[in-house]
Amino acid sequence: MTRIDAHHHIWELSRRRQAWLEPPELAPIHRDFTLADHATEAGKADIGGSVLVQVLADADETREFLALAAGSETAGAVVGWADLTGPGLGGELAALAGAPGGELLRGIRHLVQGEPDPRWLARDDVRGGLRQVAEAGLVYDLLVLPHQLPAAIETVRALPELSFVLDHLAKPPITSGEREPWASLIRELAAEPNVTAKLSGLMTEAPPGWDADTLWPYVDVALDAFGPGRLMFGSDWPVCLLAGTLPLWSETVTALLTRAGLPPAEREAVFGGTAARVYRLDG
């Protein structure tokens, strides 16, 4: 089975300003990263497929990603952006699907983590937009923080027809070492059958000098809650470069899955099977 990186980004600063990268602490990744760069790094970890995920709340970026992915040998799906609260969402989703590379649009994501309202996902207009995402045959990537999980759980329950994918395990408080209430909320979310999750973005939530032992309590919760059939590997490259490398993250996840005693077939699910099913990477 082809190994899949279910979560990575690209950006070129000459094409589109990335204001979020301008703080000094993000200087190491305030430069261009292309699909070819990702393919090179992914190849070092024997990864041959990927899901390209939106960065900005910008439909033009999504159109660009679709066209770039269509010319790529590795990017088999795109999770793009569209305004969930906009009156023309249905038409926008149809336009994206009809754009060059539009057949690779498999999901939509919004940067919910940046919304000041912790119950943004529970808004009627947002849920109306999510229903249109489901009608378009797309999945929805959940980018939330722990305090936003209650609204996410309510929304997942209210929309059983929509497939949700939790990004970065909702960014658990790894630096503090705390697990609650995050762990209980993750278990509650995972109890809903229309949710899968990514083992991604954890390196950058960990303290300096992190290792597999640092991450184990959080990955253990995810494995117990979702099971390998509803978990997928994601690098969060190039953001992960702030705390490690793509090959290092692959090695770490492998070590954690081995520690959990997962047999080869279940490790393959995490490293490819789940993503292939959820994002329809087989066409």
N, C-alpha and C positions, 0 to 999 in steps of 0.2 A: 504493500500500500504506500502511495506517495505521502510523505510527511508534509503537513500543511502548517504554515504560520497563519493563524486565524485572526491576527490583529497587528497591522503595521501601518505606517504613514509614509508620506513623502512630501517634500515641499521644495520649491525653488524661489528664493527671495526676489529674484528679478521679475518673476511672474506675479507674485502676490505678497504683499507685506504680511509678516507674521508678528504682529505687535506683542503677542503673548510670549514671544521668545526674547524680548528685549531686556528683561531684568538681568543683572550681571550674573546671577547664579545659573542662568541658562545659556551663558556664552558658549559652552562646549558644543551645543547643538544649534547655535544660531548661524547656520550655513546651509548650503544646498544638500539635499538627500534625494536621490532618484530611484526609480524602479531597478535600474541596473545595479546601483549600490546595494540595494536590499538583496537582490538575487545573489550577489557575490557573498554577502555575509550569511545569507540563508544556506547557500551551498556548503559552507563550512560545517553546518550542522545537518547536512544531508536532507535539507528541506527543499522540496521541488515545487510546491504550490503555495498560494497565499491569498489572503483577503485584505484588500486595500481599504482603509477606513478614513472617512472624512476628518479634516482638521478644523476647518472654519465653517461658520454658518453662512455658506456662500454656494448657491446653486451652480454658479459658473465653475467653481472648483470641482464640484461633482461631475459636471460635463467633461471637464478636462481629465479627471481621473478615469472616467469611462473610456475615453478615447485612448488614453495611455495604456490602460489595462488591455484593451482590444489588440494592441500591438505587442503585448508582452507574452513571453512563454511561461511565466510563473503566476502572475496575478489572474486568478480565475473568477474573482467576484469583487464587487465594490459595495461598500456600505456608504451611502452618500447622505446628503443633507437636503431637506426641504422644510419649508415653514409649516409646521403642524397646525398652526392657528390661522393660517392664511385662507381666505375664501376660495382661492383657486388651487388648492392642494391637489385635487383629483387631476386637474389638467396638467399641473406641474409634474406629477408622477408619470403621467402618460407621455409628456414631452421628454422626460429623462429616459424613459424606456425606449422611445423612438429615436433618440439621439445616437450618433456614432458610438458603438460599444454599449448601447443601452441594454442589450441582452444580458450584460454582466451585472446589472443593478440587482442586487439581492436583498438589500436592507437599507434602512434609514436610521440616522442617529441625530440626536440633538444634545448639546452640552448641558444637560440638566444639572450637572454638578455646579455650574455657574449661576443657576437661577436662585435669587434671594429667597423666594417663596419655597419652603420645604415641601409644600403640597402642590407644587406646580403640575405634577403628573395627574393630580386628581381634578384639575379644572375641566369643566365641560367641553370647552373648545379644544383642549389638548386631546381629550379622549375621543372627540369627534374626528380629529385628525388621525389618531391611531387606528380608528376603525377603517379609515380610507387606506391606510398603509396595509392593513390586512386584506381589504378588498382588492388591492393591487397585487396581491400574492407575495408581498415582501415581509421580511422579518424586521423587528425593531431592536436595535442595540441600546441597552440601558446603561447610561453613564451617570451613576449616582454616587453620593457619599452616604456613609452610614445613617446620618440623621434623615436622609430622604427615603430610606428603605420602607418605612411604613406606608407612605403614599404609593411607592412602587408596588408593594404587595397588594394593596387595594385595587390598583389599576390592572395588574395582571389577572386578578380574580374577576374583575369586571369585563375583561376582554379575552375570554377563553379561546376565541377564534384567531387570536394573534400570537405568533411565536416570538417570545422575548429572549434576548441574549444578554446576560449580565456581564459587563466589561469590568475587568480588574477586581473581581469579587467585591465591588463597591468600596474599594480602597480601605481595607481594614487598618486599624490603628496599630500597626506593627511596631513603630518606634517606641510607643509607650508600653508595649507588651500586653495591653489589655485585649480581652476578647469579647466581653459583654458591654452593651447589648448586641454588638455586631453579630456574634455567632448565633444567637437565638433568632435574630431577624433573618439571617441567611437560611437557617433551617426552615423557617416559616415560608420564605420565598420559594425555596427548593421543593416544598411540598406541592406546589402547583405544577402540573405536568407540562404546561406550555412554556417552561423556562429552562434554558441551558445557561452555562456560564463559561467564562474564559479564565484559565490560569495565566494571567497576564498582569503587567503593571505592578507586580509585588516588589520587585527589586527597588524601585524608586520610592516605595512606601516604607522601606526598611532602614534602620540606622546604618551609618558607616561601619564597615567591617562585618556586615551581615554574612551569614552562611546558611546552608540548608537547615540547620537546627533552628535558626531564627525564624524561618518561614514555616517550619513543619506544623506548629499548632494551628495555623490558619489554613494551610493546604489540607490538613487532616480533617478539619471541619467541612471544607468543600467536598472532599472525597466522600465523606460519610453522608453529607446532605444530598448531593447530586448523583454520586456514582460516576464511574468513568464513562458511561454511555451518554452522560449529559455534561461532560466537561471537555474543553478543547484547549490546546496549547496556543498561546499568542505571545509574541515577543514584545509588543509595544515599541518596536524599533521605529525611529531612532531615539525616542525618549529614554529608552532603557540604557542608552549610552551614558547617562548621568550617573549610573550606579553599577554598570557592568557591560557585557556584550551579548549579542544574540546567541552565539555558541555557548557562552557561560550559562545563560538562562536555560537553554536546551539541556545542558548537562545537569543543571540543578533540578529541573523538573524530572528528568530521568531518574536521578538519585532519589527524589522524593517518592516517585511512583514505585520504585524498587523497595524503598523503606516500607511502603504501605502493603507490600506483598502482592502487587497486581501482576497477574500472568501476562505473557506477551500480547495476547489478543486484546486485553483491556488497556494496556499501554498504547497499542496501536489506535484504539478508539480515541484516546486523548490526543495523540499526535496526528490524527488525520481523519478517522472515521466519523467522529461527531461533527467536525466542521464540514466534511464532504456532504453529510446528510442535511445539516441545517441550512447551509448556503448553496446547496444543489450544485456542487462543484463537478458533478459528473455530467453536467449539461442541462 
